[in-house]
Amino acid sequence: MMRISPGRAVAWGVVAAGSVLGLAGCSPSLDWRQVRPEGSGLQAMFPCKPYSHARQVLLAGQATRMEIHSCSGGGWTFGITFADIGDPGRVGPALEQLSQAAAANVGASASPQAPPQVQGMTPHPQARRILVQGRRPDGSALLQHAAFFSKGTRVYQASIVGAEPPPPEVLEGFFDGLALP
C-alpha cells in the first residue's frame, strides 16, 4: 500500500494525468460528454474522455481504495475521485482530510466558495467547495477549483486544475453536471 495523503494522490494524479494527456495530443477543444464512472454512483459531465486508475491510500485513518478519473482539455485537467469508506462516522473526517490536503499539496490555503449543490448528495457540514491558488513543484502557478461531497459512505472530490482560471461556462458545465441519481 502506498502511504500518500489522499489529497496528494488526487491533486498530483490529476496533474500527472493532465501532463500525460497533453503529451499524447489531447485536443485543446472541449467536447462535453456524460460519464458514469463505474462503481461511483455518480453522473458527471466531462469535456474530454476521462482515463481512470485506482490506488490504496490512508483516508480518515484507514486504508481505502481511491478511484481517480481525469482528462485534460482546453488547458485544464478535470478530475473526479471517489472512495467508499464504509463507515458513516468517517465521512466527515474524510471530507475534511481531502479538502485540507488539496490546498496543502500546493503550498496554499483554500478560499471557500459557495457550498456544492450536487443533486442527490447527502447533506454534510464538511461538504465544501474551495479555490486554491498555489504552485507546482517546478514553481509555476497552479489554480484548483474543487468540490468535496458525499452520498452515504462514499466521499467524492471533483476538481478543475490549470495555470489559468477557466471561464464561468467551463466551471458551470463541470460542477453543475455532477449528480448522484
N, C-alpha and C positions, 0 to 999 in steps of 0.2 A: 504494500500500500504506500502510495506517495504521501508524504507529510507536507502538505502545502495548504495554505489557507484557502477556503472555497472562493473568496473574493479574488485572490490572486489567480486561481485556476480559471475563473470566469474572465477576469479582465485580460490576462495575458493569453488565454485561449482564444478570446475574440480578436485581440490584436494580432496574434500569430496567424490565425485563420485568415484574417484580412490581408496580411502580408503575403501569405502563400497564394491566396486567390488573386491578388494583384499581380504577382509574378506570372500566374497562369493565364493572364489575359482576360480577366473578368471585365465585361463591358462596363464603362462608366455610366451608362444609362440605367434608369430604374425600370424594371419590368415586374410590377407588383403581381403577386400570386398568393392564394390562400394555402397555408401549410398547417398540417396537423401532426406535429412530431409524435411518433409512436410512443405510447406509454405516458404521455404528458397530460392527456385530458384537455389540452389547450388548442385553441384555434388561433392562428396568427396570420398577419399579412406581412410577407417578406418582399422586398423589392428586387430580390435575386434568389437564385436557387441555393438553399442552405445545405451545408455539409454537417455531419454530426460525428461526435465522438463522446466517450464517457471515461470517467476516472473515479477512483476512490479518493475521498477527501475526508478530513475531520470536520464535521459540521455539528454545532451545538453539542460537542463533547463525544460524538460517536462517529465511527467510520461509516460513510454514506456514499452510495453510488450517485454521482452527479452527471447528468446528460447535458451536453452543450450542442446547440445548433446555431450555425453562424454562416454569414456570407458577406461579401463586400460589393458595393456598387456606389457610383457617384462620389467616391472619395470617403465613404463611411463604411464601417463594419457594423452589422446588425447581428445581435445575438439574443438567444433565449436559452436560459439554463434552468433546469428543474431537478428536484430531488424529492423523494418520498422519505420523510424522516421517521414515519411510523408511530410517533408519539405526539399527541396534541400539545403536551406540556413543553415540547422542544420547538414548536413553531415560532414563538416569539423570539427566543434566543437565536434561532437560525436566521430569521429575517434581520435581526439586529447585526449579527455577525457578517452577513453578506453585505449589508449596506455600509458598515464601517470599513470592511476590507476593500470595497470598491474605491473609496477615497484614499485610504492608507497606502494602497498599492501604487499609487501615482504621486504620493507625497503631497496630498492636498486635503482640504477639508471640503465637506459636501455642503452645498447650498440647498435647503429644502425647496421643493416645488409643490404644486398642487398635488394632493394625495392621488394615488392611482384610482382610476374608475374602470376596473375590468369587470365586464359582465360575468356574473356567476362566482366572483371571488368571495371568500369568506371574510367578512369584516374583521379586521385585527388592528389593534393600536400600533403595531410595529410595521404595518404596511406603509410604504412611503415611496415618493418619487424624489430624486435628487439630481442636481447638476454638479459635476466635478470638473474642475479645471486644473490639470496637473501636467506632468512631464513624462515622456517615455524614457527608457534607460539611456537613450542617446542624447537626451536633453531637449528634444523637440516637443512642441506643445501638443497636448492631448486634451480633448474635451469629451466628456462622457455624460449622456443623459441616461438615467437608469430608473427602473421601477422595480419594487420588491413587493410581492403579494403572495397570498396562499389560497388554497382550497383544501379543506380537510387537513391532512397531514403532508400535503405536497407544498413545497415552497418554490417560488419562481423568481427569476431575475430576468428582466428584459432590458437590453442596452443598445444604444447607438454610440459608437466611438469614432472620432475623427479629429483631424487637426483644425478644421473649420466648423462653425456651427451649421447644422443642417437647417434648411428653410422650414418654416412652420408646416407646410404641407407634407414634408417628409416625416417630421416628428408626429404629426397627427395621423398620418397614414399608418405608421408603425404602431404607436401606442394605442390609438383608437381601434386598431384592427385586432386587438387581443380580446379573447373571450374564452370563458370556461363553460361550454354548453352542458 
